[in-house]
Amino acid sequence: MSGFGRSFNFLRNTLRPQIISKANISAKPAKHVVTTGEQAIAMVTMFVTILVPSGWILAHLEEYKKQ
């Protein structure tokens, strides 16, 4: 019975609300305005970085299975 009590205390302590400090959020305008072209270049770069390796693997999947 004491094991049950200890596990109950452990669960009760983990479910207790924790004190979390607030984030320092400011409402200032951006120091550098990002243009639409810069945003497009960044998005294309991110998508290419993720999708090209995955596409390469999927395109050569049969070759990888034979090895």
Predicted model as a PDB file, atoms N, CA, C, CB and O in Angstrom, pLDDT in the B-factor column:
MODEL        1                                                                  
ATOM      1  N   MET A   1       0.821  -1.196   0.000  1.00 51.00           N  
ATOM      2  CA  MET A   1       0.000   0.000   0.000  1.00 51.00           C  
ATOM      3  C   MET A   1       0.864   1.258   0.000  1.00 51.00           C  
ATOM      4  CB  MET A   1      -0.934  -0.001   1.204  1.00 51.00           C  
ATOM      5  O   MET A   1       0.466   2.285  -0.549  1.00 51.00           O  
ATOM      6  N   SER A   2       2.059   1.180   0.621  1.00 62.00           N  
ATOM      7  CA  SER A   2       2.913   2.367   0.679  1.00 62.00           C  
ATOM      8  C   SER A   2       3.446   2.721  -0.717  1.00 62.00           C  
ATOM      9  CB  SER A   2       4.087   2.137   1.659  1.00 62.00           C  
ATOM     10  O   SER A   2       3.655   3.893  -1.028  1.00 62.00           O  
ATOM     11  N   GLY A   3       3.663   1.692  -1.556  1.00 63.00           N  
ATOM     12  CA  GLY A   3       4.110   1.952  -2.931  1.00 63.00           C  
ATOM     13  C   GLY A   3       3.059   2.725  -3.704  1.00 63.00           C  
ATOM     14  O   GLY A   3       3.388   3.604  -4.500  1.00 63.00           O  
ATOM     15  N   PHE A   4       1.797   2.400  -3.471  1.00 65.00           N  
ATOM     16  CA  PHE A   4       0.706   3.116  -4.133  1.00 65.00           C  
ATOM     17  C   PHE A   4       0.678   4.566  -3.669  1.00 65.00           C  
ATOM     18  CB  PHE A   4      -0.652   2.433  -3.851  1.00 65.00           C  
ATOM     19  O   PHE A   4       0.466   5.475  -4.471  1.00 65.00           O  
ATOM     20  N   GLY A   5       0.888   4.775  -2.400  1.00 68.00           N  
ATOM     21  CA  GLY A   5       0.885   6.137  -1.857  1.00 68.00           C  
ATOM     22  C   GLY A   5       2.033   6.967  -2.417  1.00 68.00           C  
ATOM     23  O   GLY A   5       1.855   8.140  -2.746  1.00 68.00           O  
ATOM     24  N   ARG A   6       3.216   6.354  -2.524  1.00 68.00           N  
ATOM     25  CA  ARG A   6       4.370   7.081  -3.074  1.00 68.00           C  
ATOM     26  C   ARG A   6       4.132   7.441  -4.543  1.00 68.00           C  
ATOM     27  CB  ARG A   6       5.661   6.234  -2.934  1.00 68.00           C  
ATOM     28  O   ARG A   6       4.444   8.552  -4.971  1.00 68.00           O  
ATOM     29  N   SER A   7       3.578   6.500  -5.312  1.00 68.00           N  
ATOM     30  CA  SER A   7       3.333   6.797  -6.725  1.00 68.00           C  
ATOM     31  C   SER A   7       2.252   7.869  -6.860  1.00 68.00           C  
ATOM     32  CB  SER A   7       2.919   5.516  -7.487  1.00 68.00           C  
ATOM     33  O   SER A   7       2.309   8.696  -7.770  1.00 68.00           O  
ATOM     34  N   PHE A   8       1.272   7.858  -5.960  1.00 68.00           N  
ATOM     35  CA  PHE A   8       0.237   8.888  -6.003  1.00 68.00           C  
ATOM     36  C   PHE A   8       0.842  10.254  -5.701  1.00 68.00           C  
ATOM     37  CB  PHE A   8      -0.893   8.566  -5.003  1.00 68.00           C  
ATOM     38  O   PHE A   8       0.485  11.242  -6.343  1.00 68.00           O  
ATOM     39  N   ASN A   9       1.758  10.322  -4.726  1.00 71.00           N  
ATOM     40  CA  ASN A   9       2.412  11.598  -4.414  1.00 71.00           C  
ATOM     41  C   ASN A   9       3.247  12.079  -5.598  1.00 71.00           C  
ATOM     42  CB  ASN A   9       3.300  11.459  -3.161  1.00 71.00           C  
ATOM     43  O   ASN A   9       3.276  13.274  -5.893  1.00 71.00           O  
ATOM     44  N   PHE A  10       3.924  11.153  -6.274  1.00 68.00           N  
ATOM     45  CA  PHE A  10       4.720  11.516  -7.438  1.00 68.00           C  
ATOM     46  C   PHE A  10       3.821  12.113  -8.527  1.00 68.00           C  
ATOM     47  CB  PHE A  10       5.483  10.286  -7.978  1.00 68.00           C  
ATOM     48  O   PHE A  10       4.157  13.140  -9.116  1.00 68.00           O  
ATOM     49  N   LEU A  11       2.689  11.473  -8.789  1.00 69.00           N  
ATOM     50  CA  LEU A  11       1.774  11.979  -9.813  1.00 69.00           C  
ATOM     51  C   LEU A  11       1.183  13.324  -9.412  1.00 69.00           C  
ATOM     52  CB  LEU A  11       0.654  10.973 -10.067  1.00 69.00           C  
ATOM     53  O   LEU A  11       1.026  14.212 -10.250  1.00 69.00           O  
ATOM     54  N   ARG A  12       0.857  13.473  -8.141  1.00 69.00           N  
ATOM     55  CA  ARG A  12       0.282  14.731  -7.675  1.00 69.00           C  
ATOM     56  C   ARG A  12       1.294  15.865  -7.839  1.00 69.00           C  
ATOM     57  CB  ARG A  12      -0.164  14.612  -6.200  1.00 69.00           C  
ATOM     58  O   ARG A  12       0.915  16.973  -8.217  1.00 69.00           O  
ATOM     59  N   ASN A  13       2.580  15.607  -7.560  1.00 67.00           N  
ATOM     60  CA  ASN A  13       3.600  16.634  -7.702  1.00 67.00           C  
ATOM     61  C   ASN A  13       3.833  17.003  -9.164  1.00 67.00           C  
ATOM     62  CB  ASN A  13       4.897  16.169  -7.072  1.00 67.00           C  
ATOM     63  O   ASN A  13       4.094  18.166  -9.473  1.00 67.00           O  
ATOM     64  N   THR A  14       3.741  16.036 -10.058  1.00 67.00           N  
ATOM     65  CA  THR A  14       3.958  16.351 -11.472  1.00 67.00           C  
ATOM     66  C   THR A  14       2.776  17.106 -12.067  1.00 67.00           C  
ATOM     67  CB  THR A  14       4.208  15.071 -12.266  1.00 67.00           C  
ATOM     68  O   THR A  14       2.956  17.861 -13.023  1.00 67.00           O  
ATOM     69  N   LEU A  15       1.584  16.926 -11.536  1.00 66.00           N  
ATOM     70  CA  LEU A  15       0.409  17.613 -12.069  1.00 66.00           C  
ATOM     71  C   LEU A  15       0.203  18.991 -11.458  1.00 66.00           C  
ATOM     72  CB  LEU A  15      -0.819  16.775 -11.840  1.00 66.00           C  
ATOM     73  O   LEU A  15      -0.656  19.749 -11.910  1.00 66.00           O  
ATOM     74  N   ARG A  16       0.977  19.318 -10.441  1.00 68.00           N  
ATOM     75  CA  ARG A  16       0.865  20.623  -9.800  1.00 68.00           C  
ATOM     76  C   ARG A  16       1.289  21.699 -10.789  1.00 68.00           C  
ATOM     77  CB  ARG A  16       1.726  20.688  -8.509  1.00 68.00           C  
ATOM     78  O   ARG A  16       2.276  21.515 -11.501  1.00 68.00           O  
ATOM     79  N   PRO A  17       0.571  22.817 -10.852  1.00 69.00           N  
ATOM     80  CA  PRO A  17       0.956  23.872 -11.801  1.00 69.00           C  
ATOM     81  C   PRO A  17       2.356  24.402 -11.481  1.00 69.00           C  
ATOM     82  CB  PRO A  17      -0.072  25.029 -11.771  1.00 69.00           C  
ATOM     83  O   PRO A  17       2.685  24.665 -10.324  1.00 69.00           O  
ATOM     84  N   GLN A  18       3.160  24.553 -12.512  1.00 68.00           N  
ATOM     85  CA  GLN A  18       4.527  25.041 -12.355  1.00 68.00           C  
ATOM     86  C   GLN A  18       4.547  26.551 -12.557  1.00 68.00           C  
ATOM     87  CB  GLN A  18       5.489  24.339 -13.353  1.00 68.00           C  
ATOM     88  O   GLN A  18       3.721  27.094 -13.289  1.00 68.00           O  
ATOM     89  N   ILE A  19       5.485  27.223 -11.911  1.00 71.00           N  
ATOM     90  CA  ILE A  19       5.648  28.663 -12.074  1.00 71.00           C  
ATOM     91  C   ILE A  19       6.535  28.892 -13.295  1.00 71.00           C  
ATOM     92  CB  ILE A  19       6.264  29.326 -10.783  1.00 71.00           C  
ATOM     93  O   ILE A  19       7.670  28.421 -13.355  1.00 71.00           O  
ATOM     94  N   ILE A  20       5.995  29.619 -14.259  1.00 70.00           N  
ATOM     95  CA  ILE A  20       6.721  29.880 -15.504  1.00 70.00           C  
ATOM     96  C   ILE A  20       6.809  31.385 -15.689  1.00 70.00           C  
ATOM     97  CB  ILE A  20       6.021  29.201 -16.735  1.00 70.00           C  
ATOM     98  O   ILE A  20       5.809  32.094 -15.581  1.00 70.00           O  
ATOM     99  N   SER A  21       8.009  31.866 -15.966  1.00 73.00           N  
ATOM    100  CA  SER A  21       8.171  33.302 -16.171  1.00 73.00           C  
ATOM    101  C   SER A  21       7.583  33.696 -17.518  1.00 73.00           C  
ATOM    102  CB  SER A  21       9.660  33.706 -16.089  1.00 73.00           C  
ATOM    103  O   SER A  21       7.565  32.903 -18.460  1.00 73.00           O  
ATOM    104  N   LYS A  22       7.110  34.916 -17.595  1.00 73.00           N  
ATOM    105  CA  LYS A  22       6.511  35.411 -18.829  1.00 73.00           C  
ATOM    106  C   LYS A  22       7.598  35.793 -19.821  1.00 73.00           C  
ATOM    107  CB  LYS A  22       5.595  36.613 -18.547  1.00 73.00           C  
ATOM    108  O   LYS A  22       8.688  36.212 -19.434  1.00 73.00           O  
ATOM    109  N   ALA A  23       7.291  35.644 -21.095  1.00 73.00           N  
ATOM    110  CA  ALA A  23       8.236  36.013 -22.139  1.00 73.00           C  
ATOM    111  C   ALA A  23       8.286  37.530 -22.277  1.00 73.00           C  
ATOM    112  CB  ALA A  23       7.852  35.357 -23.483  1.00 73.00           C  
ATOM    113  O   ALA A  23       7.291  38.221 -22.058  1.00 73.00           O  
ATOM    114  N   ASN A  24       9.448  38.029 -22.638  1.00 76.00           N  
ATOM    115  CA  ASN A  24       9.597  39.464 -22.869  1.00 76.00           C  
ATOM    116  C   ASN A  24       9.184  39.772 -24.302  1.00 76.00           C  
ATOM    117  CB  ASN A  24      11.062  39.933 -22.598  1.00 76.00           C  
ATOM    118  O   ASN A  24       9.984  39.647 -25.230  1.00 76.00           O  
ATOM    119  N   ILE A  25       7.936  40.173 -24.474  1.00 75.00           N  
ATOM    120  CA  ILE A  25       7.394  40.455 -25.796  1.00 75.00           C  
ATOM    121  C   ILE A  25       7.281  41.966 -25.941  1.00 75.00           C  
ATOM    122  CB  ILE A  25       6.008  39.758 -26.012  1.00 75.00           C  
ATOM    123  O   ILE A  25       6.706  42.638 -25.085  1.00 75.00           O  
ATOM    124  N   SER A  26       7.823  42.487 -27.014  1.00 73.00           N  
ATOM    125  CA  SER A  26       7.734  43.921 -27.237  1.00 73.00           C  
ATOM    126  C   SER A  26       6.898  44.178 -28.488  1.00 73.00           C  
ATOM    127  CB  SER A  26       9.147  44.553 -27.371  1.00 73.00           C  
ATOM    128  O   SER A  26       6.827  43.341 -29.388  1.00 73.00           O  
ATOM    129  N   ALA A  27       6.284  45.325 -28.526  1.00 77.00           N  
ATOM    130  CA  ALA A  27       5.420  45.674 -29.646  1.00 77.00           C  
ATOM    131  C   ALA A  27       6.090  46.700 -30.546  1.00 77.00           C  
ATOM    132  CB  ALA A  27       4.081  46.208 -29.142  1.00 77.00           C  
ATOM    133  O   ALA A  27       5.417  47.506 -31.189  1.00 77.00           O  
ATOM    134  N   LYS A  28       7.423  46.667 -30.590  1.00 80.00           N  
ATOM    135  CA  LYS A  28       8.141  47.622 -31.429  1.00 80.00           C  
ATOM    136  C   LYS A  28       8.093  47.180 -32.882  1.00 80.00           C  
ATOM    137  CB  LYS A  28       9.600  47.771 -30.961  1.00 80.00           C  
ATOM    138  O   LYS A  28       7.986  45.987 -33.165  1.00 80.00           O  
ATOM    139  N   PRO A  29       8.170  48.126 -33.801  1.00 82.00           N  
ATOM    140  CA  PRO A  29       8.225  47.745 -35.219  1.00 82.00           C  
ATOM    141  C   PRO A  29       9.565  47.078 -35.537  1.00 82.00           C  
ATOM    142  CB  PRO A  29       8.012  48.986 -36.128  1.00 82.00           C  
ATOM    143  O   PRO A  29      10.543  47.235 -34.807  1.00 82.00           O  
ATOM    144  N   ALA A  30       9.587  46.337 -36.632  1.00 79.00           N  
ATOM    145  CA  ALA A  30      10.800  45.631 -37.032  1.00 79.00           C  
ATOM    146  C   ALA A  30      11.901  46.623 -37.391  1.00 79.00           C  
ATOM    147  CB  ALA A  30      10.516  44.697 -38.219  1.00 79.00           C  
ATOM    148  O   ALA A  30      11.637  47.701 -37.922  1.00 79.00           O  
ATOM    149  N   LYS A  31      13.151  46.234 -37.088  1.00 85.00           N  
ATOM    150  CA  LYS A  31      14.275  47.105 -37.410  1.00 85.00           C  
ATOM    151  C   LYS A  31      14.571  47.089 -38.904  1.00 85.00           C  
ATOM    152  CB  LYS A  31      15.514  46.686 -36.625  1.00 85.00           C  
ATOM    153  O   LYS A  31      15.011  48.095 -39.461  1.00 85.00           O  
ATOM    154  N   HIS A  32      14.334  45.956 -39.553  1.00 88.00           N  
ATOM    155  CA  HIS A  32      14.594  45.815 -40.985  1.00 88.00           C  
ATOM    156  C   HIS A  32      13.351  45.224 -41.640  1.00 88.00           C  
ATOM    157  CB  HIS A  32      15.852  44.917 -41.252  1.00 88.00           C  
ATOM    158  O   HIS A  32      12.911  44.133 -41.277  1.00 88.00           O  
ATOM    159  N   VAL A  33      12.795  45.934 -42.590  1.00 90.00           N  
ATOM    160  CA  VAL A  33      11.604  45.464 -43.269  1.00 90.00           C  
ATOM    161  C   VAL A  33      12.011  44.433 -44.319  1.00 90.00           C  
ATOM    162  CB  VAL A  33      10.828  46.645 -43.915  1.00 90.00           C  
ATOM    163  O   VAL A  33      12.856  44.710 -45.170  1.00 90.00           O  
ATOM    164  N   VAL A  34      11.414  43.251 -44.258  1.00 91.00           N  
ATOM    165  CA  VAL A  34      11.710  42.189 -45.210  1.00 91.00           C  
ATOM    166  C   VAL A  34      10.761  42.324 -46.387  1.00 91.00           C  
ATOM    167  CB  VAL A  34      11.588  40.782 -44.551  1.00 91.00           C  
ATOM    168  O   VAL A  34       9.540  42.306 -46.233  1.00 91.00           O  
ATOM    169  N   THR A  35      11.351  42.460 -47.561  1.00 95.00           N  
ATOM    170  CA  THR A  35      10.528  42.665 -48.758  1.00 95.00           C  
ATOM    171  C   THR A  35       9.889  41.345 -49.199  1.00 95.00           C  
ATOM    172  CB  THR A  35      11.379  43.260 -49.910  1.00 95.00           C  
ATOM    173  O   THR A  35      10.261  40.271 -48.726  1.00 95.00           O  
ATOM    174  N   THR A  36       8.940  41.447 -50.095  1.00 96.00           N  
ATOM    175  CA  THR A  36       8.257  40.266 -50.617  1.00 96.00           C  
ATOM    176  C   THR A  36       9.224  39.368 -51.373  1.00 96.00           C  
ATOM    177  CB  THR A  36       7.097  40.675 -51.527  1.00 96.00           C  
ATOM    178  O   THR A  36       9.122  38.144 -51.299  1.00 96.00           O  
ATOM    179  N   GLY A  37      10.147  39.957 -52.089  1.00 97.00           N  
ATOM    180  CA  GLY A  37      11.144  39.172 -52.823  1.00 97.00           C  
ATOM    181  C   GLY A  37      12.038  38.379 -51.877  1.00 97.00           C  
ATOM    182  O   GLY A  37      12.327  37.210 -52.128  1.00 97.00           O  
ATOM    183  N   GLU A  38      12.475  39.011 -50.793  1.00 96.00           N  
ATOM    184  CA  GLU A  38      13.303  38.316 -49.805  1.00 96.00           C  
ATOM    185  C   GLU A  38      12.536  37.172 -49.159  1.00 96.00           C  
ATOM    186  CB  GLU A  38      13.791  39.292 -48.730  1.00 96.00           C  
ATOM    187  O   GLU A  38      13.095  36.103 -48.915  1.00 96.00           O  
ATOM    188  N   GLN A  39      11.255  37.397 -48.881  1.00 96.00           N  
ATOM    189  CA  GLN A  39      10.423  36.337 -48.305  1.00 96.00           C  
ATOM    190  C   GLN A  39      10.280  35.177 -49.277  1.00 96.00           C  
ATOM    191  CB  GLN A  39       9.039  36.881 -47.925  1.00 96.00           C  
ATOM    192  O   GLN A  39      10.356  34.016 -48.875  1.00 96.00           O  
ATOM    193  N   ALA A  40      10.074  35.482 -50.552  1.00 97.00           N  
ATOM    194  CA  ALA A  40       9.927  34.429 -51.567  1.00 97.00           C  
ATOM    195  C   ALA A  40      11.213  33.626 -51.693  1.00 97.00           C  
ATOM    196  CB  ALA A  40       9.546  35.038 -52.935  1.00 97.00           C  
ATOM    197  O   ALA A  40      11.167  32.398 -51.773  1.00 97.00           O  
ATOM    198  N   ILE A  41      12.357  34.296 -51.710  1.00 97.00           N  
ATOM    199  CA  ILE A  41      13.641  33.596 -51.809  1.00 97.00           C  
ATOM    200  C   ILE A  41      13.848  32.692 -50.600  1.00 97.00           C  
ATOM    201  CB  ILE A  41      14.804  34.603 -51.926  1.00 97.00           C  
ATOM    202  O   ILE A  41      14.315  31.562 -50.746  1.00 97.00           O  
ATOM    203  N   ALA A  42      13.510  33.172 -49.423  1.00 96.00           N  
ATOM    204  CA  ALA A  42      13.675  32.370 -48.206  1.00 96.00           C  
ATOM    205  C   ALA A  42      12.768  31.142 -48.229  1.00 96.00           C  
ATOM    206  CB  ALA A  42      13.377  33.220 -46.961  1.00 96.00           C  
ATOM    207  O   ALA A  42      13.203  30.048 -47.867  1.00 96.00           O  
ATOM    208  N   MET A  43      11.513  31.308 -48.650  1.00 97.00           N  
ATOM    209  CA  MET A  43      10.586  30.179 -48.692  1.00 97.00           C  
ATOM    210  C   MET A  43      11.014  29.150 -49.729  1.00 97.00           C  
ATOM    211  CB  MET A  43       9.172  30.665 -48.992  1.00 97.00           C  
ATOM    212  O   MET A  43      10.957  27.949 -49.463  1.00 97.00           O  
ATOM    213  N   VAL A  44      11.440  29.596 -50.902  1.00 97.00           N  
ATOM    214  CA  VAL A  44      11.888  28.672 -51.946  1.00 97.00           C  
ATOM    215  C   VAL A  44      13.112  27.907 -51.468  1.00 97.00           C  
ATOM    216  CB  VAL A  44      12.204  29.430 -53.256  1.00 97.00           C  
ATOM    217  O   VAL A  44      13.215  26.700 -51.691  1.00 97.00           O  
ATOM    218  N   THR A  45      14.035  28.592 -50.817  1.00 97.00           N  
ATOM    219  CA  THR A  45      15.239  27.934 -50.300  1.00 97.00           C  
ATOM    220  C   THR A  45      14.887  26.875 -49.271  1.00 97.00           C  
ATOM    221  CB  THR A  45      16.189  28.961 -49.685  1.00 97.00           C  
ATOM    222  O   THR A  45      15.449  25.780 -49.295  1.00 97.00           O  
ATOM    223  N   MET A  46      13.968  27.182 -48.372  1.00 96.00           N  
ATOM    224  CA  MET A  46      13.568  26.203 -47.352  1.00 96.00           C  
ATOM    225  C   MET A  46      12.883  24.999 -47.988  1.00 96.00           C  
ATOM    226  CB  MET A  46      12.633  26.853 -46.319  1.00 96.00           C  
ATOM    227  O   MET A  46      13.185  23.860 -47.633  1.00 96.00           O  
ATOM    228  N   PHE A  47      11.970  25.234 -48.918  1.00 96.00           N  
ATOM    229  CA  PHE A  47      11.271  24.121 -49.563  1.00 96.00           C  
ATOM    230  C   PHE A  47      12.228  23.251 -50.370  1.00 96.00           C  
ATOM    231  CB  PHE A  47      10.162  24.648 -50.467  1.00 96.00           C  
ATOM    232  O   PHE A  47      12.127  22.025 -50.334  1.00 96.00           O  
ATOM    233  N   VAL A  48      13.153  23.870 -51.095  1.00 96.00           N  
ATOM    234  CA  VAL A  48      14.122  23.108 -51.886  1.00 96.00           C  
ATOM    235  C   VAL A  48      15.015  22.290 -50.961  1.00 96.00           C  
ATOM    236  CB  VAL A  48      14.978  24.051 -52.771  1.00 96.00           C  
ATOM    237  O   VAL A  48      15.323  21.135 -51.253  1.00 96.00           O  
ATOM    238  N   THR A  49      15.429  22.882 -49.852  1.00 97.00           N  
ATOM    239  CA  THR A  49      16.292  22.184 -48.907  1.00 97.00           C  
ATOM    240  C   THR A  49      15.620  20.935 -48.356  1.00 97.00           C  
ATOM    241  CB  THR A  49      16.683  23.111 -47.767  1.00 97.00           C  
ATOM    242  O   THR A  49      16.290  19.937 -48.093  1.00 97.00           O  
ATOM    243  N   ILE A  50      14.325  20.978 -48.179  1.00 95.00           N  
ATOM    244  CA  ILE A  50      13.604  19.832 -47.609  1.00 95.00           C  
ATOM    245  C   ILE A  50      13.153  18.866 -48.705  1.00 95.00           C  
ATOM    246  CB  ILE A  50      12.386  20.314 -46.799  1.00 95.00           C  
ATOM    247  O   ILE A  50      13.283  17.652 -48.546  1.00 95.00           O  
ATOM    248  N   LEU A  51      12.631  19.383 -49.803  1.00 96.00           N  
ATOM    249  CA  LEU A  51      11.987  18.527 -50.794  1.00 96.00           C  
ATOM    250  C   LEU A  51      12.941  17.855 -51.770  1.00 96.00           C  
ATOM    251  CB  LEU A  51      11.008  19.321 -51.557  1.00 96.00           C  
ATOM    252  O   LEU A  51      12.649  16.751 -52.230  1.00 96.00           O  
ATOM    253  N   VAL A  52      14.066  18.472 -52.106  1.00 95.00           N  
ATOM    254  CA  VAL A  52      14.978  17.862 -53.077  1.00 95.00           C  
ATOM    255  C   VAL A  52      15.577  16.556 -52.540  1.00 95.00           C  
ATOM    256  CB  VAL A  52      16.102  18.846 -53.437  1.00 95.00           C  
ATOM    257  O   VAL A  52      15.546  15.555 -53.256  1.00 95.00           O  
ATOM    258  N   PRO A  53      16.118  16.516 -51.320  1.00 95.00           N  
ATOM    259  CA  PRO A  53      16.636  15.225 -50.835  1.00 95.00           C  
ATOM    260  C   PRO A  53      15.558  14.149 -50.716  1.00 95.00           C  
ATOM    261  CB  PRO A  53      17.300  15.414 -49.488  1.00 95.00           C  
ATOM    262  O   PRO A  53      15.809  12.983 -51.019  1.00 95.00           O  
ATOM    263  N   SER A  54      14.359  14.535 -50.276  1.00 94.00           N  
ATOM    264  CA  SER A  54      13.281  13.549 -50.173  1.00 94.00           C  
ATOM    265  C   SER A  54      12.871  13.037 -51.541  1.00 94.00           C  
ATOM    266  CB  SER A  54      12.074  14.148 -49.461  1.00 94.00           C  
ATOM    267  O   SER A  54      12.624  11.844 -51.713  1.00 94.00           O  
ATOM    268  N   GLY A  55      12.799  13.928 -52.508  1.00 94.00           N  
ATOM    269  CA  GLY A  55      12.450  13.515 -53.864  1.00 94.00           C  
ATOM    270  C   GLY A  55      13.512  12.607 -54.466  1.00 94.00           C  
ATOM    271  O   GLY A  55      13.187  11.657 -55.178  1.00 94.00           O  
ATOM    272  N   TRP A  56      14.778  12.892 -54.186  1.00 94.00           N  
ATOM    273  CA  TRP A  56      15.865  12.052 -54.684  1.00 94.00           C  
ATOM    274  C   TRP A  56      15.738  10.637 -54.125  1.00 94.00           C  
ATOM    275  CB  TRP A  56      17.236  12.657 -54.309  1.00 94.00           C  
ATOM    276  O   TRP A  56      15.875   9.656 -54.857  1.00 94.00           O  
ATOM    277  N   ILE A  57      15.477  10.542 -52.836  1.00 93.00           N  
ATOM    278  CA  ILE A  57      15.344   9.222 -52.192  1.00 93.00           C  
ATOM    279  C   ILE A  57      14.151   8.476 -52.780  1.00 93.00           C  
ATOM    280  CB  ILE A  57      15.181   9.370 -50.650  1.00 93.00           C  
ATOM    281  O   ILE A  57      14.259   7.292 -53.102  1.00 93.00           O  
ATOM    282  N   LEU A  58      13.025   9.152 -52.922  1.00 93.00           N  
ATOM    283  CA  LEU A  58      11.834   8.492 -53.468  1.00 93.00           C  
ATOM    284  C   LEU A  58      12.031   8.091 -54.923  1.00 93.00           C  
ATOM    285  CB  LEU A  58      10.620   9.407 -53.345  1.00 93.00           C  
ATOM    286  O   LEU A  58      11.533   7.047 -55.344  1.00 93.00           O  
ATOM    287  N   ALA A  59      12.749   8.901 -55.699  1.00 94.00           N  
ATOM    288  CA  ALA A  59      12.972   8.580 -57.104  1.00 94.00           C  
ATOM    289  C   ALA A  59      13.895   7.379 -57.262  1.00 94.00           C  
ATOM    290  CB  ALA A  59      13.554   9.781 -57.833  1.00 94.00           C  
ATOM    291  O   ALA A  59      13.786   6.651 -58.248  1.00 94.00           O  
ATOM    292  N   HIS A  60      14.798   7.157 -56.318  1.00 93.00           N  
ATOM    293  CA  HIS A  60      15.768   6.062 -56.406  1.00 93.00           C  
ATOM    294  C   HIS A  60      15.482   4.957 -55.398  1.00 93.00           C  
ATOM    295  CB  HIS A  60      17.174   6.592 -56.194  1.00 93.00           C  
ATOM    296  O   HIS A  60      16.379   4.202 -55.025  1.00 93.00           O  
ATOM    297  N   LEU A  61      14.249   4.867 -54.965  1.00 93.00           N  
ATOM    298  CA  LEU A  61      13.886   3.886 -53.931  1.00 93.00           C  
ATOM    299  C   LEU A  61      14.113   2.459 -54.394  1.00 93.00           C  
ATOM    300  CB  LEU A  61      12.432   4.063 -53.525  1.00 93.00           C  
ATOM    301  O   LEU A  61      14.571   1.624 -53.615  1.00 93.00           O  
ATOM    302  N   GLU A  62      13.802   2.166 -55.642  1.00 92.00           N  
ATOM    303  CA  GLU A  62      13.989   0.804 -56.152  1.00 92.00           C  
ATOM    304  C   GLU A  62      15.473   0.429 -56.170  1.00 92.00           C  
ATOM    305  CB  GLU A  62      13.389   0.671 -57.568  1.00 92.00           C  
ATOM    306  O   GLU A  62      15.824  -0.717 -55.889  1.00 92.00           O  
ATOM    307  N   GLU A  63      16.330   1.369 -56.494  1.00 90.00           N  
ATOM    308  CA  GLU A  63      17.766   1.111 -56.478  1.00 90.00           C  
ATOM    309  C   GLU A  63      18.248   0.812 -55.060  1.00 90.00           C  
ATOM    310  CB  GLU A  63      18.532   2.308 -57.058  1.00 90.00           C  
ATOM    311  O   GLU A  63      19.087  -0.063 -54.848  1.00 90.00           O  
ATOM    312  N   TYR A  64      17.704   1.554 -54.094  1.00 81.00           N  
ATOM    313  CA  TYR A  64      18.109   1.340 -52.709  1.00 81.00           C  
ATOM    314  C   TYR A  64      17.637  -0.008 -52.199  1.00 81.00           C  
ATOM    315  CB  TYR A  64      17.571   2.448 -51.821  1.00 81.00           C  
ATOM    316  O   TYR A  64      18.310  -0.631 -51.378  1.00 81.00           O  
ATOM    317  N   LYS A  65      16.478  -0.469 -52.678  1.00 87.00           N  
ATOM    318  CA  LYS A  65      15.966  -1.774 -52.260  1.00 87.00           C  
ATOM    319  C   LYS A  65      16.848  -2.911 -52.768  1.00 87.00           C  
ATOM    320  CB  LYS A  65      14.534  -1.963 -52.759  1.00 87.00           C  
ATOM    321  O   LYS A  65      16.985  -3.936 -52.099  1.00 87.00           O  
ATOM    322  N   LYS A  66      17.451  -2.738 -53.953  1.00 86.00           N  
ATOM    323  CA  LYS A  66      18.279  -3.786 -54.541  1.00 86.00           C  
ATOM    324  C   LYS A  66      19.624  -3.919 -53.832  1.00 86.00           C  
ATOM    325  CB  LYS A  66      18.501  -3.507 -56.015  1.00 86.00           C  
ATOM    326  O   LYS A  66      20.243  -4.982 -53.892  1.00 86.00           O  
ATOM    327  N   GLN A  67      20.076  -2.893 -53.182  1.00 79.00           N  
ATOM    328  CA  GLN A  67      21.392  -2.931 -52.528  1.00 79.00           C  
ATOM    329  C   GLN A  67      21.388  -3.713 -51.262  1.00 79.00           C  
ATOM    330  CB  GLN A  67      21.873  -1.556 -52.242  1.00 79.00           C  
ATOM    331  O   GLN A  67      22.422  -3.832 -50.605  1.00 79.00           O  
TER     332      GLN A  67                                                      
ENDMDL                                                                          
END                                                                             
